[in-house]
Amino acid sequence: MSFYSGVFDGLGLREWCDADKQEGPMTMAQLLARKKAAAGGGGEEVDAAAEAAGGFPFPSLDNLHSACDAIPRTRDFTTGAEQAFLDVKDPMKVVLDPMTQPLSFLLDWALALFEWLPWFVLIPALLLLTWYATRAAGVVALVAATFLGMAFIDHYDAAAQTLAIVFVCTIFCVALGVPIGIGMARNDTAQRILIPVLDMLQTLPTFVYLIPLIFLFSVTESKLYGIAIILYAIVPVIRLTNLGIRLVDKDVIEAADAFGMTDKQKLFGVQIPLALPNIMAGVNQTIMMSLAMVVIASLVSAPGLGVLVLRGIRNLELGVGLVSGLCIVLLAIVLDRSTKAALSRIDKSER
């Protein structure tokens, strides 16, 4: 007998509790209790929760349902949440499919381009891009050593795929995040609304991002892992853009007003240039988070080094997992040093 049966009987709710009584699927605990009773372990069902709580179990859904069938179980609650999502899945897919198609196109195009370019073209191109952004010979040498080393151990193709995904997702994060951050900086109401959303995106476990997307998109579509990476990595660039714009000295803004500058002129001529170090710091963090999520996204067909890590876990190939993980670390170091060197160069030019 459940602990709370007497409570419902005392309140005169027994008729209501038993009105819609029906035999639904049993939980594992109920199955084990029935098996124990059939084996001669005792005919009475033991309230394990009550014993664990010293005779007074917490009034959870399952504990209350054992005393009153009219109260739903926890599995009914989770099934209801699942059904609510499935009910809106098709309308959401109709809206999201055309909106996210450019992401699929760019991801597929970037992956095909990076795979098609031979190493003696792609690596020099990356070195030139690094030199243009940083003007630091040490960083360029680090990039060269990293990619040549990964090519030497046959991890170059997977690293190029990972880099292509990070590039595309970072571009989308910056293209979406910087305007959102500017809007937050110019509107306090927008900031109050978006801060809880950003907090939620930043604290959700990485695997949770994949759950609704698996139901919305096919695992063969690159937008599946692209959207997950963007949602996870866009938060820093939004936050730091908002912070950078708000930290612009008010005296500078007053001087711009005194010169008769319009809002657009102040934004592009004063606020964004002064906030650029903060924005670049946000881009740096976005790149790092994109790289971290690419590894998780290998669970849903994202190519690259994450696939090798997943292979090492599934097949218990310790060497494969360790070497591919080391390559991811080296790629993260390269991206971090490159973006920080570019940020340092921007700071010097601003001074």
N, C-alpha and C positions, 0 to 999 in steps of 0.2 A: 504494500500500500504506500502510495506517495505521501511525503511529509505534508503537502498542502491540501490533501483531500479533506481533512477535517476543517480546514479554513473555509473551503468552498461550501461544505455541508453546513457549517455554522452560519454562513451568510445567506443560506437558502438558494444557492445558485446551482444545485446539483441537477435540477431539471434542465436548466439552460446548458450546462456543460455536456449533458448526455443527449441533447436534442439531435445533434448531427453526428452522433458517434459512428465512425466507420473505420474499418480495418485498413490502414494505409501501410506503406512499406515500412518495415521495422528497421531501427538503427542497429549498428553492430552490437551495442551494449545489450539491446533487447534480444537479439539472436543468441548471444552468449548466455544470457540469463535463461532463455528457454532451453538451450542445450544442456545447461547445468541441471535444470529441473528435471529434464527427461532422463538424465544420467543418474538420478537419485540424489542429487546434491541439495534437495530441499525444494518444496513446492512454492514457497513464498519468494517473491521478487525483492531482492535487497536494494534499498536506496543507497547506492554507493556515494552519491553526492552528499547525502545527509550524514553518512558516517565520516566522510572526509571533512565536513564542516562542523563536526562535533554535535550532530543532531539537528543543525539548522542550516540547510542549504540555501544558497543565493537564489532568489526568485527569477531564474532565467527562463527563457521560453520553453526549453526542453523540460525543466523541472515542473513548471506550471502546467504544461501539456500533459504530463504523466498523471496529473490530478484532475485536469479539466480538458476534455477533448475539443472544446470550442476554441481554445487558445492555440494559435498556430505554433508549429515547431520552428527551430532555427533553420532547418532545411527548407521549410515553406517560405521563410523570409528570403533566403538566398535564391530560391527558385523564382520568387516574385521579382527580385532585382534582375535576374537573368532574362526573364520573360519581358520585363519593361524595356530592356536594351534591345532585345530581338524585335519588339514591336516597332521601334523607331529606326531599326537598322536600314531597312530599304529606303525610306525617305532621306536618311542621312547619306546613304551611298549615292543616291541620285544627285545630291548637292555637292558632295565631296569629290566624287570621281572627276568631273571636269576641272574642278579647282586644283586638284593635286596632280593632274596629268603632266603639267610642265615639269614637276619634280621628277617624275618617272623618266621623262624624256631626257632631262639633263643628266640624271644619274647613269642611265644606260649609255648616253653619248660619251660621258666622261670616262666610264669604265672601258668602253670600246676604244677610245682614243689612247688611253694610257696603256692598254694592252697591245695596241697596234704599233705605237711608237717604239722603235728599238732602243735598247739601253744607251747606245752611244749618241742618241738624240735627246732622250728624255733627261738623263742625268745632267748633261751640260746645260739644258734649258733650266733645270731646277737650280743649278749653280748660278746661272746668270740672274735668275729671279731673286735668289737669296742675296747676291751682291747688290742688285738694284735697290732692294728693300733695306739692307743693313749697312752696306759699305764696310763690312767687317770681315777681314781675311780669315780670322780664326773660325767664325761661324761657317763660312763657305767651305773651309777645310773639313770641319765637322760633318757637314752635309755630304761632302764627297766621300769621306771615309765610311760614313754610315751606309750609304746606298751601295757603294762598291763592296763593302763587307757583306751586306745582305745578298747581293748578287753572287758573291763567291760561294755562299752556302745555299744557293738556289731558293732564297726567300724573296728575291727581288719582285717577281710577278705578284705575289700576295701583298707585299708592301706597297706596290704601285696601285693595286686595287683599293687598299685601305686609304691611301693618300687621295685618290680620286673621290672617294665617298666623303672624306673629311673636307676637301675643297668645296664640293658642291653644297654640302649641308651648311658649311660656314658661310658661304655666299648667301644662302637663303636666310640664315639666322641674322646676318648683318642687314640684309635688305629689309627684313621685317622688324627686327629688334630695334634698330636705330630710330626709325620713325615712331615706333611705339614709345620708346624712351623719351623722345622729344615731346610727344603728346602728353606724357605723364608729367614732364617738367613744366609744361605750360598750362596744365589744368590740374588743380588739386583734387577735384572730384574724380577725375580719371585715375589719379594715383591711388586714392582711397579704394577704388573699385578693383584695380589691377594688383595691388600689393598682396591681398589674400590669394589670388589666382597664382601669382608667381611663387608665393610660399608653398602652395600645394604642389606645383610643378617641381619645385626644388627638393621637396621632402618625400615625394612618392618613390618607392623602390623602383629600380630600373626595369625589373621584369613586369611591373604593373602596366607600364606604357604599352607593352606588346599585347596584353590580353584583349582590349576592345578592338585593336587594329587587326588582329587575326580574324575576327568575325566580319570586319568591314571590307577587307581587301584580301585578295589571293596571295598566297606565299610566293607565287611566281612574279608578283609585281614589286618592283624596286621601291615604289612609294611606301610600301608597308614599313620597311626599316628606315626609310628616309624621314617619314613623319615622326617616328619614335625618336630618332636622333635629334631632329629639330626641336621637338617639344622639350627634350631633356636639356639641350645645350643652349637654348635661346635666352634663358633667364639672366645670365651674367651680363650680356651685352645690353639688355633692356635696363637692368638695375644701374649699371655704371654709366650709361648714357644719361639716364634721368639724374643721377647724382652729379655728373660732370656739368650738365647744363645749369643745375640749381646752384652749383658752387662758383659760377662765374661772378666776379666781383660786381656788386650793385653800382659802385661808382663808375665802372666801365659802361654799364648799361645806361646810366644817367648821362654819361658823356655822349654815347651814341644817340640818345634821345635829343640832346642839345644840338647835335649836328643835323637833326631832322631825318635820321634814318628810319625807314619803314621796318615793320616787324620781320619781313623777309630778309631785308638787308642786315638787320641785327643778328638774325639767326645764322645766316651763312657767312657773314663777314666778321662777326664778333664771337657769338656764343659757341658755335661748333668748333672753330679753330682753337679757342681757349679750352674747350672740353675734350679736345682730341686725345690728350694723354689718357684720360679716364676711359674714353671710348675704346682706345686701343688696348687698354688693360682688360676691358670686357671682351674684346675679340680674342685676346690670348686665352682667357678662361673658357670661352666658347669652343675654341679649337681643342683644348684639352678635354673638355667634356664630350665633344663629338667623338674624339678618338676612343674615349672610355666606352661610350655607348656602341660604337661600331663592333667592339668585341662581343657585347651582350647580344647585339642584333644578328650575330652569326647563327643564333638559334632559329631565326626566321629567314634564312637563306641569304643573309648579307655576305658577300664574298670578302676575301682578304685574310689578314693574319688571324682574325678571330676564328676562322674555320679550322686552322691548324691547332689553335688552342683547344677548340672543342673536340677535335680528333684525338688529341693527346688525352683528354679527360675520358672520352667514350671508350677508347681502345687501351687505356692504361699505358700509353706510350710516353713515359716520363721525359725522354729526351726531346721528343717533338714538342711537347707542351712547354718545356723550359726554354728551348731555343726560340720558339715563336713568341713566347712571352717576353724574352729579352729583346727581340726585334721590335716589339711594340713599345717597350721602354725606351729604346734608342730612338724610335720615331717620335715619341713624345718629347724626348730631350731636344731633338733637332727642331721640332716645331716651336717648343717653348723658347729656346735660345734665339731662334730667328725672329719671333714676334717681339721678344724683349729687346733685342738689338734694334729692331725697327722702331720700337717705342722710345728707346733711349735717343735714337737719332732725331725723332720728332721733338722730344723734350729739348734737345740742344738747339734745334732750329727755332723753337718757340722763344728760347731765351735770347 
